[in-house]
Amino acid sequence: MSPTSVTDWVMSSNAQAHVKGRLMLLLNGIRNSDAAAISGELAGLEEILEIEEGALPPELTHLLRRRSYAKAYAYLGGEMPAK
């Protein structure tokens, strides 16, 4: 049986918190039309993918590669704030 969620996959809580934090800042930047925040967080997420791809759950890697950031945030247990 293959892992289907973050809790089934061995992913350090530090790595999870780092990705989740970047996603939260990116989504807030998008919501606030903050180009600098968007650009910075996108670059940070790309760097994480390059360095940590093998350590991330395949579903999370898929969501990040497809730029499904809200879904990736939800996958990590984040709740989207109301608009």
TIVO-2410 file (N, C-alpha, C; in nm, 3 decimals):
# residues 83
REC num residu      c1      c2      c3 atome chaine
REC   1      M   0.085  -0.119   0.000     N      A
REC   1      M   0.000   0.000   0.000    CA      A
REC   1      M   0.088   0.124   0.000     C      A
REC   2      S   0.063   0.217  -0.088     N      A
REC   2      S   0.144   0.338  -0.095    CA      A
REC   2      S   0.086   0.445  -0.003     C      A
REC   3      P   0.174   0.536   0.043     N      A
REC   3      P   0.126   0.645   0.130    CA      A
REC   3      P   0.025   0.732   0.057     C      A
REC   4      T  -0.078   0.777   0.128     N      A
REC   4      T  -0.181   0.859   0.065    CA      A
REC   4      T  -0.196   0.996   0.130     C      A
REC   5      S  -0.131   1.018   0.241     N      A
REC   5      S  -0.139   1.149   0.305    CA      A
REC   5      S  -0.009   1.178   0.378     C      A
REC   6      V   0.003   1.301   0.423     N      A
REC   6      V   0.123   1.341   0.494    CA      A
REC   6      V   0.146   1.252   0.616     C      A
REC   7      T   0.039   1.212   0.683     N      A
REC   7      T   0.056   1.129   0.803    CA      A
REC   7      T   0.105   0.990   0.769     C      A
REC   8      D   0.084   0.943   0.646     N      A
REC   8      D   0.131   0.812   0.602    CA      A
REC   8      D   0.274   0.818   0.549     C      A
REC   9      W   0.324   0.935   0.524     N      A
REC   9      W   0.454   0.954   0.462    CA      A
REC   9      W   0.552   1.006   0.566     C      A
REC  10      V   0.677   0.965   0.554     N      A
REC  10      V   0.779   1.014   0.646    CA      A
REC  10      V   0.827   1.148   0.593     C      A
REC  11      M   0.781   1.252   0.657     N      A
REC  11      M   0.820   1.388   0.620    CA      A
REC  11      M   0.844   1.462   0.750     C      A
REC  12      S   0.961   1.515   0.767     N      A
REC  12      S   0.991   1.580   0.894    CA      A
REC  12      S   0.893   1.695   0.919     C      A
REC  13      S   0.861   1.714   1.044     N      A
REC  13      S   0.768   1.823   1.078    CA      A
REC  13      S   0.828   1.957   1.041     C      A
REC  14      N   0.961   1.967   1.043     N      A
REC  14      N   1.027   2.091   1.005    CA      A
REC  14      N   1.006   2.118   0.856     C      A
REC  15      A   1.023   2.016   0.772     N      A
REC  15      A   1.001   2.033   0.628    CA      A
REC  15      A   0.856   2.065   0.599     C      A
REC  16      Q   0.766   1.995   0.668     N      A
REC  16      Q   0.623   2.020   0.649    CA      A
REC  16      Q   0.588   2.163   0.688     C      A
REC  17      A   0.638   2.209   0.801     N      A
REC  17      A   0.610   2.344   0.846    CA      A
REC  17      A   0.668   2.447   0.749     C      A
REC  18      H   0.785   2.418   0.695     N      A
REC  18      H   0.849   2.511   0.601    CA      A
REC  18      H   0.766   2.524   0.473     C      A
REC  19      V   0.724   2.413   0.415     N      A
REC  19      V   0.643   2.416   0.293    CA      A
REC  19      V   0.509   2.483   0.322     C      A
REC  20      K   0.446   2.444   0.432     N      A
REC  20      K   0.315   2.500   0.467    CA      A
REC  20      K   0.325   2.651   0.489     C      A
REC  21      G   0.431   2.695   0.555     N      A
REC  21      G   0.450   2.838   0.579    CA      A
REC  21      G   0.467   2.916   0.450     C      A
REC  22      R   0.546   2.861   0.360     N      A
REC  22      R   0.566   2.928   0.230    CA      A
REC  22      R   0.435   2.934   0.151     C      A
REC  23      L   0.359   2.825   0.155     N      A
REC  23      L   0.230   2.824   0.086    CA      A
REC  23      L   0.135   2.928   0.145     C      A
REC  24      M   0.132   2.938   0.277     N      A
REC  24      M   0.045   3.035   0.342    CA      A
REC  24      M   0.083   3.178   0.299     C      A
REC  25      L   0.214   3.207   0.298     N      A
REC  25      L   0.259   3.341   0.258    CA      A
REC  25      L   0.228   3.367   0.110     C      A
REC  26      L   0.244   3.265   0.026     N      A
REC  26      L   0.212   3.280  -0.115    CA      A
REC  26      L   0.063   3.309  -0.134     C      A
REC  27      L  -0.021   3.231  -0.071     N      A
REC  27      L  -0.165   3.250  -0.086    CA      A
REC  27      L  -0.210   3.385  -0.032     C      A
REC  28      N  -0.149   3.429   0.078     N      A
REC  28      N  -0.180   3.563   0.129    CA      A
REC  28      N  -0.133   3.670   0.031     C      A
REC  29      G  -0.015   3.648  -0.030     N      A
REC  29      G   0.035   3.743  -0.129    CA      A
REC  29      G  -0.058   3.753  -0.249     C      A
REC  30      I  -0.109   3.639  -0.293     N      A
REC  30      I  -0.204   3.638  -0.404    CA      A
REC  30      I  -0.331   3.713  -0.366     C      A
REC  31      R  -0.382   3.684  -0.247     N      A
REC  31      R  -0.505   3.748  -0.200    CA      A
REC  31      R  -0.488   3.900  -0.191     C      A
REC  32      N  -0.367   3.945  -0.153     N      A
REC  32      N  -0.342   4.088  -0.134    CA      A
REC  32      N  -0.278   4.154  -0.256     C      A
REC  33      S  -0.266   4.081  -0.366     N      A
REC  33      S  -0.203   4.132  -0.488    CA      A
REC  33      S  -0.064   4.189  -0.460     C      A
REC  34      D   0.015   4.116  -0.380     N      A
REC  34      D   0.150   4.158  -0.341    CA      A
REC  34      D   0.252   4.086  -0.428     C      A
REC  35      A   0.294   4.153  -0.535     N      A
REC  35      A   0.382   4.091  -0.634    CA      A
REC  35      A   0.514   4.045  -0.573     C      A
REC  36      A   0.570   4.123  -0.483     N      A
REC  36      A   0.698   4.085  -0.421    CA      A
REC  36      A   0.684   3.957  -0.339     C      A
REC  37      A   0.576   3.946  -0.264     N      A
REC  37      A   0.553   3.826  -0.183    CA      A
REC  37      A   0.531   3.705  -0.273     C      A
REC  38      I   0.453   3.723  -0.377     N      A
REC  38      I   0.425   3.613  -0.470    CA      A
REC  38      I   0.555   3.564  -0.533     C      A
REC  39      S   0.633   3.656  -0.585     N      A
REC  39      S   0.759   3.621  -0.651    CA      A
REC  39      S   0.855   3.551  -0.555     C      A
REC  40      G   0.868   3.604  -0.435     N      A
REC  40      G   0.959   3.546  -0.337    CA      A
REC  40      G   0.918   3.407  -0.293     C      A
REC  41      E   0.790   3.389  -0.269     N      A
REC  41      E   0.743   3.257  -0.223    CA      A
REC  41      E   0.745   3.154  -0.335     C      A
REC  42      L   0.716   3.196  -0.458     N      A
REC  42      L   0.726   3.104  -0.571    CA      A
REC  42      L   0.870   3.055  -0.587     C      A
REC  43      A   0.965   3.147  -0.575     N      A
REC  43      A   1.106   3.109  -0.585    CA      A
REC  43      A   1.144   3.013  -0.472     C      A
REC  44      G   1.094   3.040  -0.352     N      A
REC  44      G   1.123   2.952  -0.239    CA      A
REC  44      G   1.065   2.813  -0.256     C      A
REC  45      L   0.944   2.804  -0.308     N      A
REC  45      L   0.882   2.674  -0.332    CA      A
REC  45      L   0.955   2.597  -0.442     C      A
REC  46      E   0.999   2.666  -0.546     N      A
REC  46      E   1.076   2.601  -0.652    CA      A
REC  46      E   1.207   2.545  -0.596     C      A
REC  47      E   1.271   2.621  -0.508     N      A
REC  47      E   1.396   2.575  -0.446    CA      A
REC  47      E   1.372   2.451  -0.360     C      A
REC  48      I   1.263   2.451  -0.285     N      A
REC  48      I   1.229   2.335  -0.203    CA      A
REC  48      I   1.208   2.212  -0.293     C      A
REC  49      L   1.137   2.230  -0.403     N      A
REC  49      L   1.113   2.118  -0.495    CA      A
REC  49      L   1.244   2.063  -0.551     C      A
REC  50      E   1.336   2.151  -0.585     N      A
REC  50      E   1.464   2.107  -0.639    CA      A
REC  50      E   1.545   2.030  -0.536     C      A
REC  51      I   1.546   2.077  -0.414     N      A
REC  51      I   1.631   2.018  -0.309    CA      A
REC  51      I   1.565   1.899  -0.241     C      A
REC  52      E   1.435   1.909  -0.212     N      A
REC  52      E   1.367   1.811  -0.127    CA      A
REC  52      E   1.269   1.719  -0.199     C      A
REC  53      E   1.267   1.721  -0.330     N      A
REC  53      E   1.162   1.649  -0.402    CA      A
REC  53      E   1.149   1.504  -0.359     C      A
REC  54      G   1.258   1.432  -0.345     N      A
REC  54      G   1.252   1.293  -0.305    CA      A
REC  54      G   1.202   1.271  -0.164     C      A
REC  55      A   1.211   1.374  -0.080     N      A
REC  55      A   1.167   1.363   0.059    CA      A
REC  55      A   1.022   1.403   0.078     C      A
REC  56      L   0.962   1.463  -0.023     N      A
REC  56      L   0.823   1.507  -0.013    CA      A
REC  56      L   0.730   1.395  -0.057     C      A
REC  57      P   0.612   1.388   0.002     N      A
REC  57      P   0.513   1.290  -0.045    CA      A
REC  57      P   0.484   1.313  -0.193     C      A
REC  58      P   0.469   1.206  -0.270     N      A
REC  58      P   0.444   1.222  -0.414    CA      A
REC  58      P   0.323   1.310  -0.446     C      A
REC  59      E   0.216   1.299  -0.368     N      A
REC  59      E   0.097   1.381  -0.393    CA      A
REC  59      E   0.129   1.529  -0.375     C      A
REC  60      L   0.206   1.562  -0.273     N      A
REC  60      L   0.243   1.702  -0.249    CA      A
REC  60      L   0.331   1.752  -0.363     C      A
REC  61      T   0.428   1.671  -0.405     N      A
REC  61      T   0.513   1.708  -0.518    CA      A
REC  61      T   0.428   1.733  -0.642     C      A
REC  62      H   0.333   1.645  -0.668     N      A
REC  62      H   0.242   1.660  -0.783    CA      A
REC  62      H   0.167   1.793  -0.775     C      A
REC  63      L   0.111   1.824  -0.660     N      A
REC  63      L   0.034   1.948  -0.644    CA      A
REC  63      L   0.122   2.071  -0.664     C      A
REC  64      L   0.243   2.068  -0.610     N      A
REC  64      L   0.334   2.182  -0.624    CA      A
REC  64      L   0.381   2.197  -0.768     C      A
REC  65      R   0.412   2.088  -0.835     N      A
REC  65      R   0.454   2.094  -0.975    CA      A
REC  65      R   0.342   2.146  -1.065     C      A
REC  66      R   0.219   2.114  -1.032     N      A
REC  66      R   0.103   2.159  -1.110    CA      A
REC  66      R   0.056   2.299  -1.067     C      A
REC  67      R   0.126   2.355  -0.969     N      A
REC  67      R   0.095   2.489  -0.916    CA      A
REC  67      R  -0.044   2.496  -0.855     C      A
REC  68      S  -0.085   2.386  -0.795     N      A
REC  68      S  -0.213   2.380  -0.723    CA      A
REC  68      S  -0.184   2.414  -0.576     C      A
REC  69      Y  -0.152   2.540  -0.553     N      A
REC  69      Y  -0.103   2.580  -0.422    CA      A
REC  69      Y  -0.209   2.572  -0.312     C      A
REC  70      A  -0.331   2.609  -0.342     N      A
REC  70      A  -0.437   2.599  -0.241    CA      A
REC  70      A  -0.461   2.453  -0.204     C      A
REC  71      K  -0.458   2.364  -0.303     N      A
REC  71      K  -0.476   2.222  -0.275    CA      A
REC  71      K  -0.358   2.166  -0.196     C      A
REC  72      A  -0.238   2.211  -0.228     N      A
REC  72      A  -0.119   2.167  -0.154    CA      A
REC  72      A  -0.129   2.213  -0.008     C      A
REC  73      Y  -0.175   2.336   0.013     N      A
REC  73      Y  -0.190   2.389   0.148    CA      A
REC  73      Y  -0.294   2.307   0.225     C      A
REC  74      A  -0.404   2.275   0.159     N      A
REC  74      A  -0.508   2.193   0.223    CA      A
REC  74      A  -0.455   2.053   0.251     C      A
REC  75      Y  -0.375   1.997   0.161     N      A
REC  75      Y  -0.315   1.865   0.179    CA      A
REC  75      Y  -0.231   1.860   0.306     C      A
REC  76      L  -0.165   1.971   0.336     N      A
REC  76      L  -0.081   1.979   0.456    CA      A
REC  76      L  -0.162   2.014   0.581     C      A
REC  77      G  -0.292   2.018   0.568     N      A
REC  77      G  -0.377   2.043   0.682    CA      A
REC  77      G  -0.411   2.189   0.707     C      A
REC  78      G  -0.377   2.272   0.611     N      A
REC  78      G  -0.408   2.414   0.624    CA      A
REC  78      G  -0.552   2.442   0.586     C      A
REC  79      E  -0.610   2.538   0.650     N      A
REC  79      E  -0.746   2.581   0.617    CA      A
REC  79      E  -0.739   2.718   0.554     C      A
REC  80      M  -0.804   2.731   0.442     N      A
REC  80      M  -0.806   2.859   0.374    CA      A
REC  80      M  -0.894   2.957   0.451     C      A
REC  81      P  -0.839   3.075   0.481     N      A
REC  81      P  -0.921   3.175   0.549    CA      A
REC  81      P  -1.033   3.224   0.458     C      A
REC  82      A  -1.141   3.268   0.517     N      A
REC  82      A  -1.254   3.321   0.440    CA      A
REC  82      A  -1.210   3.445   0.368     C      A
REC  83      K  -1.267   3.466   0.249     N      A
REC  83      K  -1.232   3.585   0.168    CA      A
REC  83      K  -1.293   3.709   0.227     C      A
***
